[in-house]
Amino acid sequence: MAGEAGSGALRELILVVAVALAGLLLAMVAAFAPWHATPAGNAPAGLVELHSPGDPGPGPATAHVG
């Protein structure tokens, strides 16, 4: 009887590890796969700058005339 309980526990542990590895694989695919397609192919990954729409950002402080 103790052997049967150990066998079931081992199967459950293997199932949990397999599901965890599958989830990790999907997360890595989502994180490192190129998402945005361009006419020239997939765009390279780059940094995203976060600022509010009213923030002029770190650019020059000159006003645009025109």
C-alpha positions in Angstrom: 0.0 0.0 0.0 2.8 2.4 0.8 4.3 1.6 -2.7 1.1 2.6 -4.4 1.0 5.9 -2.6 4.6 6.7 -3.5 4.0 5.9 -7.1 1.0 8.2 -7.3 3.0 11.0 -5.6 5.9 10.6 -8.0 3.5 10.7 -11.0 1.9 13.9 -9.6 5.3 15.5 -9.0 6.4 14.7 -12.6 3.2 16.2 -13.9 3.6 19.4 -11.9 7.2 19.7 -13.1 6.2 19.1 -16.7 3.4 21.7 -16.6 5.8 24.2 -15.0 8.4 23.6 -17.7 5.8 24.0 -20.4 4.7 27.3 -18.8 8.3 28.5 -18.6 8.8 27.6 -22.3 5.7 29.6 -23.3 6.8 32.6 -21.2 10.2 32.5 -22.8 8.7 32.3 -26.3 6.5 35.3 -25.6 9.3 37.3 -24.1 11.9 36.8 -26.8 9.9 36.3 -30.0 9.8 39.3 -32.4 6.3 40.7 -32.2 6.1 43.5 -34.7 6.4 42.8 -38.3 7.6 45.5 -40.8 7.8 45.4 -44.6 11.5 44.7 -44.3 11.0 41.8 -41.8 10.8 41.6 -38.1 11.7 44.7 -36.2 14.6 44.4 -33.7 13.9 44.6 -30.0 14.4 48.0 -28.4 13.8 50.0 -25.3 10.5 51.6 -24.7 10.6 55.1 -23.3 7.8 55.9 -20.8 6.7 59.5 -20.5 3.4 61.3 -20.3 1.9 62.9 -23.5 2.5 66.4 -22.1 6.1 65.7 -21.2 8.5 67.1 -23.9 11.0 64.5 -23.1 14.8 64.9 -23.0 15.0 66.5 -26.4 16.0 70.2 -27.2 13.9 72.9 -25.5 13.3 74.8 -28.8 9.8 75.6 -29.9 8.6 74.3 -33.3 7.5 77.1 -35.6 5.6 76.3 -38.7 
